[in-house]
Amino acid sequence: MKTMLKPIIFSLTLLMFSCGNSEKKEQNSSTAEIPVSREMMAELTSPPNVPTPIGRRKAKKTYR
């Protein structure tokens, strides 16, 4: 029992110490302070699919 317990304890302590300080602290706390590395072209989208008007009438007033 003691012979199996030592390797288990050793591996658990090794695991704890290896994962202890693995997270890096971020330097920029605000997103406005993050430097921009490159620019991108904006993709233009098409307008919504609106049917063509029928006849020559004025637009109707919508009530809510």
PDB file of N, CA, C, O and CB in Angstrom:
ATOM      1  N   MET A   1       0.822  -1.190   0.000  1.00  0.00           N
ATOM      2  CA  MET A   1       0.000   0.000   0.000  1.00  0.00           C
ATOM      3  C   MET A   1       0.867   1.254   0.000  1.00  0.00           C
ATOM      4  O   MET A   1       0.591   2.199  -0.740  1.00  0.00           O
ATOM      5  CB  MET A   1      -0.936  -0.002   1.202  1.00  0.00           C
ATOM      6  N   LYS A   2       1.915   1.269   0.826  1.00  0.00           N
ATOM      7  CA  LYS A   2       2.769   2.445   0.898  1.00  0.00           C
ATOM      8  C   LYS A   2       3.575   2.630  -0.378  1.00  0.00           C
ATOM      9  O   LYS A   2       3.902   3.758  -0.745  1.00  0.00           O
ATOM     10  CB  LYS A   2       3.702   2.344   2.090  1.00  0.00           C
ATOM     11  N   THR A   3       3.895   1.542  -1.055  1.00  0.00           N
ATOM     12  CA  THR A   3       4.675   1.662  -2.288  1.00  0.00           C
ATOM     13  C   THR A   3       3.847   2.292  -3.403  1.00  0.00           C
ATOM     14  O   THR A   3       4.401   2.974  -4.265  1.00  0.00           O
ATOM     15  CB  THR A   3       5.191   0.287  -2.731  1.00  0.00           C
ATOM     16  N   MET A   4       2.550   2.082  -3.406  1.00  0.00           N
ATOM     17  CA  MET A   4       1.686   2.696  -4.417  1.00  0.00           C
ATOM     18  C   MET A   4       1.309   4.127  -4.043  1.00  0.00           C
ATOM     19  O   MET A   4       1.017   4.942  -4.918  1.00  0.00           O
ATOM     20  CB  MET A   4       0.421   1.860  -4.607  1.00  0.00           C
ATOM     21  N   LEU A   5       1.316   4.428  -2.770  1.00  0.00           N
ATOM     22  CA  LEU A   5       0.900   5.738  -2.301  1.00  0.00           C
ATOM     23  C   LEU A   5       1.930   6.816  -2.624  1.00  0.00           C
ATOM     24  O   LEU A   5       1.555   7.945  -2.942  1.00  0.00           O
ATOM     25  CB  LEU A   5       0.648   5.696  -0.813  1.00  0.00           C
ATOM     26  N   LYS A   6       3.202   6.494  -2.550  1.00  0.00           N
ATOM     27  CA  LYS A   6       4.256   7.482  -2.815  1.00  0.00           C
ATOM     28  C   LYS A   6       4.233   7.993  -4.258  1.00  0.00           C
ATOM     29  O   LYS A   6       4.297   9.207  -4.453  1.00  0.00           O
ATOM     30  CB  LYS A   6       5.618   6.877  -2.513  1.00  0.00           C
ATOM     31  N   PRO A   7       4.145   7.131  -5.282  1.00  0.00           N
ATOM     32  CA  PRO A   7       4.091   7.661  -6.652  1.00  0.00           C
ATOM     33  C   PRO A   7       2.830   8.489  -6.927  1.00  0.00           C
ATOM     34  O   PRO A   7       2.870   9.450  -7.696  1.00  0.00           O
ATOM     35  CB  PRO A   7       4.167   6.517  -7.645  1.00  0.00           C
ATOM     36  N   ILE A   8       1.733   8.117  -6.307  1.00  0.00           N
ATOM     37  CA  ILE A   8       0.495   8.875  -6.501  1.00  0.00           C
ATOM     38  C   ILE A   8       0.622  10.262  -5.886  1.00  0.00           C
ATOM     39  O   ILE A   8       0.240  11.252  -6.509  1.00  0.00           O
ATOM     40  CB  ILE A   8      -0.705   8.125  -5.889  1.00  0.00           C
ATOM     41  N   ILE A   9       1.147  10.343  -4.683  1.00  0.00           N
ATOM     42  CA  ILE A   9       1.338  11.639  -4.024  1.00  0.00           C
ATOM     43  C   ILE A   9       2.343  12.478  -4.793  1.00  0.00           C
ATOM     44  O   ILE A   9       2.150  13.683  -4.956  1.00  0.00           O
ATOM     45  CB  ILE A   9       1.806  11.450  -2.567  1.00  0.00           C
ATOM     46  N   PHE A  10       3.408  11.856  -5.265  1.00  0.00           N
ATOM     47  CA  PHE A  10       4.419  12.583  -6.036  1.00  0.00           C
ATOM     48  C   PHE A  10       3.831  13.139  -7.331  1.00  0.00           C
ATOM     49  O   PHE A  10       4.097  14.286  -7.689  1.00  0.00           O
ATOM     50  CB  PHE A  10       5.610  11.670  -6.349  1.00  0.00           C
ATOM     51  N   SER A  11       3.043  12.341  -8.027  1.00  0.00           N
ATOM     52  CA  SER A  11       2.462  12.813  -9.288  1.00  0.00           C
ATOM     53  C   SER A  11       1.427  13.916  -9.050  1.00  0.00           C
ATOM     54  O   SER A  11       1.323  14.843  -9.854  1.00  0.00           O
ATOM     55  CB  SER A  11       1.815  11.644 -10.046  1.00  0.00           C
ATOM     56  N   LEU A  12       0.668  13.832  -7.970  1.00  0.00           N
ATOM     57  CA  LEU A  12      -0.301  14.882  -7.664  1.00  0.00           C
ATOM     58  C   LEU A  12       0.384  16.196  -7.296  1.00  0.00           C
ATOM     59  O   LEU A  12      -0.053  17.262  -7.730  1.00  0.00           O
ATOM     60  CB  LEU A  12      -1.214  14.439  -6.528  1.00  0.00           C
ATOM     61  N   THR A  13       1.445  16.131  -6.506  1.00  0.00           N
ATOM     62  CA  THR A  13       2.162  17.365  -6.161  1.00  0.00           C
ATOM     63  C   THR A  13       2.850  17.952  -7.387  1.00  0.00           C
ATOM     64  O   THR A  13       2.886  19.172  -7.547  1.00  0.00           O
ATOM     65  CB  THR A  13       3.197  17.098  -5.053  1.00  0.00           C
ATOM     66  N   LEU A  14       3.388  17.113  -8.244  1.00  0.00           N
ATOM     67  CA  LEU A  14       4.005  17.590  -9.480  1.00  0.00           C
ATOM     68  C   LEU A  14       2.962  18.265 -10.375  1.00  0.00           C
ATOM     69  O   LEU A  14       3.244  19.292 -10.993  1.00  0.00           O
ATOM     70  CB  LEU A  14       4.683  16.424 -10.230  1.00  0.00           C
ATOM     71  N   LEU A  15       1.784  17.701 -10.444  1.00  0.00           N
ATOM     72  CA  LEU A  15       0.698  18.282 -11.228  1.00  0.00           C
ATOM     73  C   LEU A  15       0.271  19.634 -10.662  1.00  0.00           C
ATOM     74  O   LEU A  15       0.027  20.573 -11.420  1.00  0.00           O
ATOM     75  CB  LEU A  15      -0.499  17.328 -11.267  1.00  0.00           C
ATOM     76  N   MET A  16       0.181  19.737  -9.349  1.00  0.00           N
ATOM     77  CA  MET A  16      -0.217  21.002  -8.718  1.00  0.00           C
ATOM     78  C   MET A  16       0.808  22.101  -8.973  1.00  0.00           C
ATOM     79  O   MET A  16       0.434  23.233  -9.279  1.00  0.00           O
ATOM     80  CB  MET A  16      -0.406  20.808  -7.211  1.00  0.00           C
ATOM     81  N   PHE A  17       2.090  21.785  -8.850  1.00  0.00           N
ATOM     82  CA  PHE A  17       3.122  22.801  -9.054  1.00  0.00           C
ATOM     83  C   PHE A  17       3.291  23.172 -10.523  1.00  0.00           C
ATOM     84  O   PHE A  17       3.647  24.311 -10.827  1.00  0.00           O
ATOM     85  CB  PHE A  17       4.443  22.315  -8.498  1.00  0.00           C
ATOM     86  N   SER A  18       3.049  22.257 -11.423  1.00  0.00           N
ATOM     87  CA  SER A  18       3.214  22.570 -12.842  1.00  0.00           C
ATOM     88  C   SER A  18       2.072  23.436 -13.372  1.00  0.00           C
ATOM     89  O   SER A  18       2.278  24.217 -14.301  1.00  0.00           O
ATOM     90  CB  SER A  18       3.304  21.283 -13.653  1.00  0.00           C
ATOM     91  N   CYS A  19       0.890  23.316 -12.807  1.00  0.00           N
ATOM     92  CA  CYS A  19      -0.257  24.103 -13.262  1.00  0.00           C
ATOM     93  C   CYS A  19      -0.526  25.323 -12.388  1.00  0.00           C
ATOM     94  O   CYS A  19      -1.528  26.009 -12.589  1.00  0.00           O
ATOM     95  CB  CYS A  19      -1.487  23.234 -13.300  1.00  0.00           C
ATOM     96  N   GLY A  20       0.322  25.600 -11.450  1.00  0.00           N
ATOM     97  CA  GLY A  20       0.082  26.672 -10.489  1.00  0.00           C
ATOM     98  C   GLY A  20       0.018  28.053 -11.091  1.00  0.00           C
ATOM     99  O   GLY A  20      -0.972  28.753 -10.878  1.00  0.00           O
ATOM    100  N   ASN A  21       1.019  28.482 -11.831  1.00  0.00           N
ATOM    101  CA  ASN A  21       1.075  29.841 -12.368  1.00  0.00           C
ATOM    102  C   ASN A  21       1.063  29.835 -13.888  1.00  0.00           C
ATOM    103  O   ASN A  21       1.872  30.519 -14.514  1.00  0.00           O
ATOM    104  CB  ASN A  21       2.318  30.563 -11.861  1.00  0.00           C
ATOM    105  N   SER A  22       0.175  29.085 -14.477  1.00  0.00           N
ATOM    106  CA  SER A  22       0.155  28.985 -15.932  1.00  0.00           C
ATOM    107  C   SER A  22      -0.628  30.116 -16.593  1.00  0.00           C
ATOM    108  O   SER A  22      -0.456  30.344 -17.790  1.00  0.00           O
ATOM    109  CB  SER A  22      -0.431  27.660 -16.343  1.00  0.00           C
ATOM    110  N   GLU A  23      -1.483  30.834 -15.860  1.00  0.00           N
ATOM    111  CA  GLU A  23      -2.276  31.909 -16.444  1.00  0.00           C
ATOM    112  C   GLU A  23      -1.462  33.196 -16.483  1.00  0.00           C
ATOM    113  O   GLU A  23      -0.845  33.589 -15.493  1.00  0.00           O
ATOM    114  CB  GLU A  23      -3.580  32.118 -15.651  1.00  0.00           C
ATOM    115  N   LYS A  24      -1.474  33.842 -17.641  1.00  0.00           N
ATOM    116  CA  LYS A  24      -0.780  35.113 -17.783  1.00  0.00           C
ATOM    117  C   LYS A  24      -1.763  36.240 -17.514  1.00  0.00           C
ATOM    118  O   LYS A  24      -2.930  36.165 -17.896  1.00  0.00           O
ATOM    119  CB  LYS A  24      -0.147  35.253 -19.193  1.00  0.00           C
ATOM    120  N   LYS A  25      -1.285  37.276 -16.860  1.00  0.00           N
ATOM    121  CA  LYS A  25      -2.133  38.430 -16.589  1.00  0.00           C
ATOM    122  C   LYS A  25      -2.147  39.327 -17.811  1.00  0.00           C
ATOM    123  O   LYS A  25      -1.114  39.548 -18.443  1.00  0.00           O
ATOM    124  CB  LYS A  25      -1.643  39.206 -15.341  1.00  0.00           C
ATOM    125  N   GLU A  26      -3.324  39.842 -18.142  1.00  0.00           N
ATOM    126  CA  GLU A  26      -3.455  40.712 -19.305  1.00  0.00           C
ATOM    127  C   GLU A  26      -2.976  42.107 -18.951  1.00  0.00           C
ATOM    128  O   GLU A  26      -3.267  42.615 -17.868  1.00  0.00           O
ATOM    129  CB  GLU A  26      -4.913  40.749 -19.808  1.00  0.00           C
ATOM    130  N   GLN A  27      -2.244  42.723 -19.861  1.00  0.00           N
ATOM    131  CA  GLN A  27      -1.705  44.044 -19.617  1.00  0.00           C
ATOM    132  C   GLN A  27      -2.745  45.122 -19.880  1.00  0.00           C
ATOM    133  O   GLN A  27      -2.791  46.113 -19.151  1.00  0.00           O
ATOM    134  CB  GLN A  27      -0.481  44.277 -20.476  1.00  0.00           C
ATOM    135  N   ASN A  28      -3.572  44.959 -20.891  1.00  0.00           N
ATOM    136  CA  ASN A  28      -4.573  45.965 -21.250  1.00  0.00           C
ATOM    137  C   ASN A  28      -5.884  45.636 -20.550  1.00  0.00           C
ATOM    138  O   ASN A  28      -6.501  44.606 -20.820  1.00  0.00           O
ATOM    139  CB  ASN A  28      -4.773  46.032 -22.792  1.00  0.00           C
ATOM    140  N   SER A  29      -6.297  46.507 -19.660  1.00  0.00           N
ATOM    141  CA  SER A  29      -7.544  46.256 -18.951  1.00  0.00           C
ATOM    142  C   SER A  29      -8.750  46.762 -19.733  1.00  0.00           C
ATOM    143  O   SER A  29      -9.863  46.277 -19.531  1.00  0.00           O
ATOM    144  CB  SER A  29      -7.506  46.907 -17.581  1.00  0.00           C
ATOM    145  N   SER A  30      -8.545  47.730 -20.623  1.00  0.00           N
ATOM    146  CA  SER A  30      -9.635  48.282 -21.407  1.00  0.00           C
ATOM    147  C   SER A  30      -9.463  47.884 -22.870  1.00  0.00           C
ATOM    148  O   SER A  30      -8.339  47.782 -23.361  1.00  0.00           O
ATOM    149  CB  SER A  30      -9.695  49.820 -21.260  1.00  0.00           C
ATOM    150  N   THR A  31     -10.566  47.660 -23.556  1.00  0.00           N
ATOM    151  CA  THR A  31     -10.479  47.288 -24.969  1.00  0.00           C
ATOM    152  C   THR A  31     -10.067  48.469 -25.835  1.00  0.00           C
ATOM    153  O   THR A  31      -9.587  48.275 -26.952  1.00  0.00           O
ATOM    154  CB  THR A  31     -11.812  46.733 -25.452  1.00  0.00           C
ATOM    155  N   ALA A  32     -10.245  49.681 -25.345  1.00  0.00           N
ATOM    156  CA  ALA A  32      -9.844  50.859 -26.115  1.00  0.00           C
ATOM    157  C   ALA A  32      -8.328  51.008 -26.167  1.00  0.00           C
ATOM    158  O   ALA A  32      -7.805  51.692 -27.047  1.00  0.00           O
ATOM    159  CB  ALA A  32     -10.466  52.117 -25.517  1.00  0.00           C
ATOM    160  N   GLU A  33      -7.621  50.381 -25.243  1.00  0.00           N
ATOM    161  CA  GLU A  33      -6.168  50.501 -25.189  1.00  0.00           C
ATOM    162  C   GLU A  33      -5.445  49.432 -26.004  1.00  0.00           C
ATOM    163  O   GLU A  33      -4.219  49.471 -26.105  1.00  0.00           O
ATOM    164  CB  GLU A  33      -5.711  50.434 -23.762  1.00  0.00           C
ATOM    165  N   ILE A  34      -6.164  48.489 -26.581  1.00  0.00           N
ATOM    166  CA  ILE A  34      -5.536  47.422 -27.360  1.00  0.00           C
ATOM    167  C   ILE A  34      -5.084  48.005 -28.692  1.00  0.00           C
ATOM    168  O   ILE A  34      -5.885  48.620 -29.397  1.00  0.00           O
ATOM    169  CB  ILE A  34      -6.517  46.218 -27.578  1.00  0.00           C
ATOM    170  N   PRO A  35      -3.812  47.824 -29.051  1.00  0.00           N
ATOM    171  CA  PRO A  35      -3.331  48.401 -30.308  1.00  0.00           C
ATOM    172  C   PRO A  35      -3.895  47.662 -31.526  1.00  0.00           C
ATOM    173  O   PRO A  35      -4.107  46.450 -31.491  1.00  0.00           O
ATOM    174  CB  PRO A  35      -1.803  48.374 -30.347  1.00  0.00           C
ATOM    175  N   VAL A  36      -4.130  48.409 -32.590  1.00  0.00           N
ATOM    176  CA  VAL A  36      -4.653  47.841 -33.832  1.00  0.00           C
ATOM    177  C   VAL A  36      -3.473  47.428 -34.690  1.00  0.00           C
ATOM    178  O   VAL A  36      -2.552  48.216 -34.908  1.00  0.00           O
ATOM    179  CB  VAL A  36      -5.575  48.856 -34.590  1.00  0.00           C
ATOM    180  N   SER A  37      -3.496  46.194 -35.179  1.00  0.00           N
ATOM    181  CA  SER A  37      -2.357  45.708 -35.953  1.00  0.00           C
ATOM    182  C   SER A  37      -2.580  45.824 -37.459  1.00  0.00           C
ATOM    183  O   SER A  37      -1.606  45.927 -38.204  1.00  0.00           O
ATOM    184  CB  SER A  37      -2.068  44.270 -35.594  1.00  0.00           C
ATOM    185  N   ARG A  38      -3.817  45.812 -37.930  1.00  0.00           N
ATOM    186  CA  ARG A  38      -4.076  45.929 -39.364  1.00  0.00           C
ATOM    187  C   ARG A  38      -5.500  46.412 -39.593  1.00  0.00           C
ATOM    188  O   ARG A  38      -6.312  46.451 -38.669  1.00  0.00           O
ATOM    189  CB  ARG A  38      -3.840  44.578 -40.080  1.00  0.00           C
ATOM    190  N   GLU A  39      -5.790  46.776 -40.826  1.00  0.00           N
ATOM    191  CA  GLU A  39      -7.118  47.256 -41.181  1.00  0.00           C
ATOM    192  C   GLU A  39      -7.787  46.258 -42.111  1.00  0.00           C
ATOM    193  O   GLU A  39      -7.120  45.526 -42.842  1.00  0.00           O
ATOM    194  CB  GLU A  39      -7.044  48.650 -41.840  1.00  0.00           C
ATOM    195  N   MET A  40      -9.122  46.236 -42.074  1.00  0.00           N
ATOM    196  CA  MET A  40      -9.886  45.342 -42.935  1.00  0.00           C
ATOM    197  C   MET A  40     -10.908  46.157 -43.705  1.00  0.00           C
ATOM    198  O   MET A  40     -11.364  47.200 -43.237  1.00  0.00           O
ATOM    199  CB  MET A  40     -10.578  44.224 -42.111  1.00  0.00           C
ATOM    200  N   MET A  41     -11.260  45.682 -44.875  1.00  0.00           N
ATOM    201  CA  MET A  41     -12.296  46.316 -45.679  1.00  0.00           C
ATOM    202  C   MET A  41     -13.657  45.812 -45.198  1.00  0.00           C
ATOM    203  O   MET A  41     -13.831  44.618 -44.956  1.00  0.00           O
ATOM    204  CB  MET A  41     -12.091  46.021 -47.202  1.00  0.00           C
ATOM    205  N   ALA A  42     -14.613  46.720 -45.063  1.00  0.00           N
ATOM    206  CA  ALA A  42     -15.953  46.345 -44.621  1.00  0.00           C
ATOM    207  C   ALA A  42     -16.712  45.697 -45.774  1.00  0.00           C
ATOM    208  O   ALA A  42     -16.601  46.127 -46.922  1.00  0.00           O
ATOM    209  CB  ALA A  42     -16.722  47.578 -44.088  1.00  0.00           C
ATOM    210  N   GLU A  43     -17.474  44.674 -45.462  1.00  0.00           N
ATOM    211  CA  GLU A  43     -18.287  44.006 -46.472  1.00  0.00           C
ATOM    212  C   GLU A  43     -19.636  44.705 -46.553  1.00  0.00           C
ATOM    213  O   GLU A  43     -20.331  44.839 -45.546  1.00  0.00           O
ATOM    214  CB  GLU A  43     -18.463  42.495 -46.145  1.00  0.00           C
ATOM    215  N   LEU A  44     -20.002  45.146 -47.735  1.00  0.00           N
ATOM    216  CA  LEU A  44     -21.283  45.804 -47.922  1.00  0.00           C
ATOM    217  C   LEU A  44     -22.350  44.761 -48.210  1.00  0.00           C
ATOM    218  O   LEU A  44     -22.140  43.844 -49.004  1.00  0.00           O
ATOM    219  CB  LEU A  44     -21.209  46.841 -49.060  1.00  0.00           C
ATOM    220  N   THR A  45     -23.487  44.908 -47.563  1.00  0.00           N
ATOM    221  CA  THR A  45     -24.580  43.963 -47.773  1.00  0.00           C
ATOM    222  C   THR A  45     -25.651  44.606 -48.634  1.00  0.00           C
ATOM    223  O   THR A  45     -25.723  45.830 -48.749  1.00  0.00           O
ATOM    224  CB  THR A  45     -25.175  43.496 -46.427  1.00  0.00           C
ATOM    225  N   SER A  46     -26.469  43.781 -49.227  1.00  0.00           N
ATOM    226  CA  SER A  46     -27.538  44.295 -50.089  1.00  0.00           C
ATOM    227  C   SER A  46     -28.703  44.778 -49.222  1.00  0.00           C
ATOM    228  O   SER A  46     -28.861  44.319 -48.091  1.00  0.00           O
ATOM    229  CB  SER A  46     -28.018  43.201 -51.095  1.00  0.00           C
ATOM    230  N   PRO A  47     -29.518  45.697 -49.740  1.00  0.00           N
ATOM    231  CA  PRO A  47     -30.665  46.178 -48.966  1.00  0.00           C
ATOM    232  C   PRO A  47     -31.708  45.074 -48.821  1.00  0.00           C
ATOM    233  O   PRO A  47     -31.670  44.087 -49.555  1.00  0.00           O
ATOM    234  CB  PRO A  47     -31.291  47.422 -49.636  1.00  0.00           C
ATOM    235  N   PRO A  48     -32.626  45.229 -47.892  1.00  0.00           N
ATOM    236  CA  PRO A  48     -33.653  44.194 -47.717  1.00  0.00           C
ATOM    237  C   PRO A  48     -34.537  44.074 -48.955  1.00  0.00           C
ATOM    238  O   PRO A  48     -34.697  45.030 -49.714  1.00  0.00           O
ATOM    239  CB  PRO A  48     -34.517  44.502 -46.487  1.00  0.00           C
ATOM    240  N   ASN A  49     -35.099  42.907 -49.143  1.00  0.00           N
ATOM    241  CA  ASN A  49     -35.930  42.636 -50.311  1.00  0.00           C
ATOM    242  C   ASN A  49     -37.315  43.253 -50.102  1.00  0.00           C
ATOM    243  O   ASN A  49     -38.174  42.664 -49.446  1.00  0.00           O
ATOM    244  CB  ASN A  49     -36.040  41.105 -50.568  1.00  0.00           C
ATOM    245  N   VAL A  50     -37.520  44.442 -50.665  1.00  0.00           N
ATOM    246  CA  VAL A  50     -38.794  45.159 -50.542  1.00  0.00           C
ATOM    247  C   VAL A  50     -39.504  45.084 -51.886  1.00  0.00           C
ATOM    248  O   VAL A  50     -38.903  45.384 -52.918  1.00  0.00           O
ATOM    249  CB  VAL A  50     -38.577  46.656 -50.097  1.00  0.00           C
ATOM    250  N   PRO A  51     -40.775  44.688 -51.890  1.00  0.00           N
ATOM    251  CA  PRO A  51     -41.487  44.602 -53.175  1.00  0.00           C
ATOM    252  C   PRO A  51     -41.708  45.987 -53.780  1.00  0.00           C
ATOM    253  O   PRO A  51     -41.803  46.982 -53.061  1.00  0.00           O
ATOM    254  CB  PRO A  51     -42.841  43.890 -52.992  1.00  0.00           C
ATOM    255  N   THR A  52     -41.786  46.036 -55.084  1.00  0.00           N
ATOM    256  CA  THR A  52     -42.013  47.305 -55.779  1.00  0.00           C
ATOM    257  C   THR A  52     -43.444  47.771 -55.542  1.00  0.00           C
ATOM    258  O   THR A  52     -44.341  46.943 -55.382  1.00  0.00           O
ATOM    259  CB  THR A  52     -41.733  47.163 -57.299  1.00  0.00           C
ATOM    260  N   PRO A  53     -43.673  49.085 -55.517  1.00  0.00           N
ATOM    261  CA  PRO A  53     -45.027  49.586 -55.269  1.00  0.00           C
ATOM    262  C   PRO A  53     -45.957  49.269 -56.435  1.00  0.00           C
ATOM    263  O   PRO A  53     -45.529  49.210 -57.588  1.00  0.00           O
ATOM    264  CB  PRO A  53     -44.999  51.095 -55.020  1.00  0.00           C
ATOM    265  N   ILE A  54     -47.228  49.066 -56.122  1.00  0.00           N
ATOM    266  CA  ILE A  54     -48.243  48.790 -57.136  1.00  0.00           C
ATOM    267  C   ILE A  54     -49.091  50.048 -57.288  1.00  0.00           C
ATOM    268  O   ILE A  54     -49.728  50.483 -56.329  1.00  0.00           O
ATOM    269  CB  ILE A  54     -49.128  47.543 -56.750  1.00  0.00           C
ATOM    270  N   GLY A  55     -49.107  50.624 -58.460  1.00  0.00           N
ATOM    271  CA  GLY A  55     -49.904  51.828 -58.700  1.00  0.00           C
ATOM    272  C   GLY A  55     -49.191  53.081 -58.214  1.00  0.00           C
ATOM    273  O   GLY A  55     -48.038  53.049 -57.783  1.00  0.00           O
ATOM    274  N   ARG A  56     -49.933  54.199 -58.303  1.00  0.00           N
ATOM    275  CA  ARG A  56     -49.365  55.480 -57.891  1.00  0.00           C
ATOM    276  C   ARG A  56     -50.122  55.997 -56.677  1.00  0.00           C
ATOM    277  O   ARG A  56     -50.924  56.923 -56.799  1.00  0.00           O
ATOM    278  CB  ARG A  56     -49.414  56.512 -59.050  1.00  0.00           C
ATOM    279  N   ARG A  57     -49.888  55.434 -55.550  1.00  0.00           N
ATOM    280  CA  ARG A  57     -50.536  55.904 -54.335  1.00  0.00           C
ATOM    281  C   ARG A  57     -49.484  56.297 -53.309  1.00  0.00           C
ATOM    282  O   ARG A  57     -48.329  55.879 -53.391  1.00  0.00           O
ATOM    283  CB  ARG A  57     -51.476  54.826 -53.764  1.00  0.00           C
ATOM    284  N   LYS A  58     -49.894  57.088 -52.362  1.00  0.00           N
ATOM    285  CA  LYS A  58     -48.981  57.537 -51.323  1.00  0.00           C
ATOM    286  C   LYS A  58     -48.764  56.414 -50.318  1.00  0.00           C
ATOM    287  O   LYS A  58     -49.532  55.455 -50.251  1.00  0.00           O
ATOM    288  CB  LYS A  58     -49.523  58.802 -50.622  1.00  0.00           C
ATOM    289  N   ALA A  59     -47.709  56.558 -49.550  1.00  0.00           N
ATOM    290  CA  ALA A  59     -47.419  55.567 -48.520  1.00  0.00           C
ATOM    291  C   ALA A  59     -48.465  55.642 -47.416  1.00  0.00           C
ATOM    292  O   ALA A  59     -48.933  56.725 -47.062  1.00  0.00           O
ATOM    293  CB  ALA A  59     -46.005  55.778 -47.940  1.00  0.00           C
ATOM    294  N   LYS A  60     -48.825  54.488 -46.879  1.00  0.00           N
ATOM    295  CA  LYS A  60     -49.818  54.451 -45.816  1.00  0.00           C
ATOM    296  C   LYS A  60     -49.146  54.717 -44.477  1.00  0.00           C
ATOM    297  O   LYS A  60     -47.983  54.376 -44.263  1.00  0.00           O
ATOM    298  CB  LYS A  60     -50.552  53.095 -45.796  1.00  0.00           C
ATOM    299  N   LYS A  61     -49.899  55.327 -43.596  1.00  0.00           N
ATOM    300  CA  LYS A  61     -49.406  55.597 -42.260  1.00  0.00           C
ATOM    301  C   LYS A  61     -49.687  54.361 -41.401  1.00  0.00           C
ATOM    302  O   LYS A  61     -50.815  53.870 -41.366  1.00  0.00           O
ATOM    303  CB  LYS A  61     -50.072  56.883 -41.654  1.00  0.00           C
ATOM    304  N   THR A  62     -48.676  53.870 -40.721  1.00  0.00           N
ATOM    305  CA  THR A  62     -48.864  52.693 -39.882  1.00  0.00           C
ATOM    306  C   THR A  62     -49.186  53.134 -38.465  1.00  0.00           C
ATOM    307  O   THR A  62     -48.603  54.089 -37.951  1.00  0.00           O
ATOM    308  CB  THR A  62     -47.609  51.788 -39.902  1.00  0.00           C
ATOM    309  N   TYR A  63     -50.105  52.441 -37.848  1.00  0.00           N
ATOM    310  CA  TYR A  63     -50.502  52.725 -36.469  1.00  0.00           C
ATOM    311  C   TYR A  63     -49.985  51.616 -35.580  1.00  0.00           C
ATOM    312  O   TYR A  63     -49.998  50.439 -35.939  1.00  0.00           O
ATOM    313  CB  TYR A  63     -52.046  52.864 -36.338  1.00  0.00           C
ATOM    314  N   ARG A  64     -49.538  52.017 -34.433  1.00  0.00           N
ATOM    315  CA  ARG A  64     -49.015  51.011 -33.494  1.00  0.00           C
ATOM    316  C   ARG A  64     -49.893  50.853 -32.316  1.00  0.00           C
ATOM    317  O   ARG A  64     -49.600  50.049 -31.431  1.00  0.00           O
ATOM    318  CB  ARG A  64     -47.637  51.366 -33.035  1.00  0.00           C
TER     319      ARG A  64
END
